[in-house]
Amino acid sequence: MSKTVLEEYRDIECLYDAISKDLNSKEYLANRFSLRFIFVPDFDHMAKLCNYLTKSMNLKEINVSKMLPHDDGQVTPQRIVETIKNEDKNLLITSLSEISRFYGEDDFLSLFLDLAYIEKKNKIYVPVVGIYERFRNEVMPVFSRSNESAPIWALSLQDITPNQIFIPKFEYDFKSNDQYHVVKNVRDWINLWNNQSITKNIVCTSRFILHSHENVFPDYFFKFNILDNQKEFLRQVYNINIPVEYKPEDNMHWNEIIKKINNDPKIDTIKKIILESTNKRKISDNEVFDIWINENIDETVRWMLKHYVLLNDSSDSYIKRVLSSTYDYSPKGLENLIWEKILEIPVDTMVFKEMANERKEYLIKFYEKYPGKDVDNRLIEKLNEKINQQSKLSDKLAYLTNSTYYEKEQIFKILGNYCNDMENTDGILEDIAFCYPELYYYLKAVDESDENSWIEEYFREYRWARVLNNPEKIKNLINIHNNNAESFYKWYSPFKNIHSEDVSKYGKSVWIDALGLEWISLITNIIKNDYPNISIETEVDYSALPTTTEYNLFDFENMEKNKELDNYVHSQNAYSHPKSLIDELDIINKLFRRLCNNLKENVLIVSDHGFTSFSTRQHSEVAAAKIEDTGHSGRYGWVNEDFNTHEVITHKHSDGKRVALCLKHNTLNKTPRKEVHGGATPEEVIVPIIRLSKNKNGKLSKNKPVQENNEYEIRLQNDIINTKDKISLEITPWPKSVKLKDQDDNEYILDYSDESFWNLQNPEKKASVVTYAVVIDGNIIKNIEINTKGFIEKDLGI
C-alpha cells in the first residue's frame, strides 16, 4: 500500500477497484493493520459503497447504532473498539461518523487511533461522511502510521451545499412537514442518514445532540444552527421575522405561532394569522376590543393583536394605551385597565374627552358580554378617590358611564349631593348625557301636554324628584291640581282619546302594563335620537278610576300585552332608591329598543295606568279617612258614602259603586313599602298613547318585502357600517351582475374587484338606516337593511 497520507479517487468505480485490490493484497503492510478509513462526500455515495461492500465483497456489517444504550444515548469509544476487535471476519462498520461527530476531543482521538492500530488478519472498512476536517486537524497530526501505511481513502469531495441542522433549545412538539424533517433522538439521527437522502432542513430535538453539538467541528456536509428561542426558529427555518421582542414568559404564544404556521405556511405574518384566526378581511381600531372579548379567540391571537396594534397604530388611542400595559390575554384581561387608564389623563384636556368616549364604548361592550359581573373593590376605591378630587359636576361625571350598576348609583349620588338645592337643573343635563344617556333622555323634557299645560311642568319635576329622591317640589304642584275633587275634575277625563282610535290603521297594537306618562320623555328621546328611520307621535290620555288593570282593560283584537314593568313594580320587596329607578329605566330602554329594532309595520302602544314612587313609608302617611276595605296597598277603597277631603275623593264608578281615592301620596289605611298604583295622582292616572311608524325621511326604503329567491345565497359582510365603508355582499352562485335599489328607485351597480365580494361604496353620508332591494341579473332577489353609523372608524391596516 502506498505510503501517502490520503489516497483520493475521482469516482466510486475507482474506489471499488482499490478496495478489491486491497482485499486480495499479499503485501505485508497492507495486511498488518486492519482499518481502512474511507471518506465519502455524502450519504448517497455512502449507501452505494455499503451496498457494494456487503454484496460484492461479502463483508459483514456492524452498525454502531445497534450499540446505543437507549434512543437518545451515546456509545463509548471503548465499546466500539472492543466490539470490532472481537470479530475475525472482514467487516464494514457503519454509522461511525454519526456517533463520533458528537464526541469530545479526547474520545474522538481515542476512537480513531485505537481503531487505526488494530492488528488482525481481517480487513475492516469504515466509511464516514462529513468529519474529514476534524479528522485532519485532530487525528492526523498524531497519527504515526501516516508515513508508513496510511489506509485513508477519499472519494473526491465535490462542491456540496451543507445540510442545515436546526437545534432548538426550547421545548416544542415538532412534527415533520413539507418544510423540515424532525429528528427526535440519536437513533433517529442515524436512521435518517442510513435510510434516505435528505433535501429538507433538519430540526433536531435530541437533548443529547443539543448538549453535545459544541463538539462538532465545522465541515462541508453539516451546518449546525442553535436556535435560542421560537422567534429565532421562525426567522431561520421559515424566514419569517415576527417584529416582537422575545420574552421567555411569552413562550406559549410563540409556540402557538409555530403551530399555526406549521399548519399553513402561507400564513407568514402576524397580520395574516390574526385575520385567519378571526375570519376577517380587515380589522379597524373599533373592532380590536370586540375581538379581545370574543371567547372563541385564543390567547395567542390576543397577544399578537396587542403587539400588532402597538407596532402599527401611530395614533394615540385608548385601546393602544390599555394594550401597552396588559399581560393578561384572557377575554376579561382588559377589564381593570379599561377602568384605570383614564385616571392617568388630566380631565381638563381634549384628549381626555376622546379617550373617555372610547373607554365608555369598551365598558359597555364588556358588561353587555359579562352582565352582572362585579367591579373590583380596588377599582371602585381608586375611581371614587379621583371623582372626589374634582370640584365641577361635569368633571365628576366624566369618569362614569352607564355600563355598570355601581356607576349608575354613583351618578345618582353625585346628582343628589350637587342638585338638591338648585332652583334650575336644566343646565346640567348635557353633563348627564355622556355618562348616562338613558337618564338624560328621561330628564330631557319633550312636549307631553294637552290643554292641561301644567302636566309638562309636573312630570319634569316628578322625574327630578325621583332622581334626587326628594318630592318637595311636586308636593306643591299636587296641592294645587289635586287639592280636592273640584281641582281634580278640572283636568281629569277618563279615556277621552284612545277609544276613538282607528286601530285598523296599525299592523300591531301593544299594551304595556303600568306605563305612565312619566316615561314619555325617555321613549321619545330614544326614538328621535337613536332611530332616525322611525317616527313617533304621542298623545296624553287618562286612566279610568281606580287606576288598576281591572278597570282599564283593552279589547283590541290581537293586542300584544307586555307586563315587564308592572311585574317589576309588584315584585319589589321594598322600593329602593336609586336601584328601583335604575332598573325601571333599563326595562323601558330595552323594551322600546326591541320594538324599534324589530319594527316592520306601524305600531300603536297604549297603557292601562302608571304608578307612583312617593306613597312609600319614606315619603307618605295614612290619610285621615282611614278606610279599611282598600286595594293596592291603600291607594283606593270601596265605600258606601262619600269621603271628600284635601287628601281623598269619592269617585262614582260606571257600575254605580263608590270608590275612595287618594289624591296625593298618602294612603287610606297603611303605608306600602313599594311602588303602587290605584290612586289619583297624575303619575298614576295620566298615560301616553304612542304611535310608531317607519319614516321615509329616515331613508327607510319603501321597497316592499319580496319572496326570497332561493337560487342565490346572499351573505352581507357587515350590516352596520360607517360612511366610508363599502357595502359588501358574498353571493353564491356567482351572478353576472348585481345592483342595489333604494326607496327612491336609485340604482347602484356593484363591482367585483374583490375576489370574494361584490362591493359598493356606501352612498350614505350620515347616520341612517336604509333598506335596499338586491337586484341580480335584473331580478329582485331580497331586501337587505344597512345601518350607517355617524362616526368614522380607523383602519389599523390589519
ABEGO torsion letter per residue (X at the ends): XBBBABBBBABAAAAAAAAAAAAABABAAAAABABBBBBBABAAAAAAAAAAAAAAAGBBBBBAAAABABAABBBBAAAAAAAAAABABBBBBBGAAAAAAABBAAAAAAAAAAAAABBBABBBBBBBBGAAAAAAAAAAAABAAAAABBBBBBBBBBBBBBBBBBBBABBBBBBBBAABBBBABAAAAAAAAAABBBABBBBBABAAAAAAAAABBBBAABBBBBBABAAAAAAAAAGBBBBBBBBAAAAAAAAAAAAAAAABAABABAAAAAAAAAGBABBBAAAAAAAAABAABBAAAAAAAAAAAAAABABBBAAAAAAAABABABAAAAAAAAAAAAAABBAABAAAAAAAAAAAAAAAAAAAABBGBBBBAAAAAAAAAAAAABABAAAAAAABBAABAAAAAAAAAAAAAAAAABABAAAAAAAAAAABAAAAAAABBBBABBABAAAAAAAAAAAAAAAAGBAAAAAAAAAAAAABAAAAAAABBBGAAAAABBAAABABBBBBBGBBAAAAAAAAAAAAAABAABBBBBBBBBBBOBBBAAAABBABBGBBBBAAAAAAAAABABBBOAAAAAAAAAAAAAAAAAAAAABABBBBBBBABBBBAAABAAABBBBAAGBABBBGGGABBBBABBBBBAABBBBBBAAGBBBBBBABABBAABBBABBBBGBABAAAABBBBBBBBBBAAAGBBABBBBBBBAABBBBBABABBBAABBBBBBBOBBBABBBBBBAAGBBBBBBAABAABBBBBBABABBBBBBBBBBBGGBBABBBBBBBBABBBBBAGX
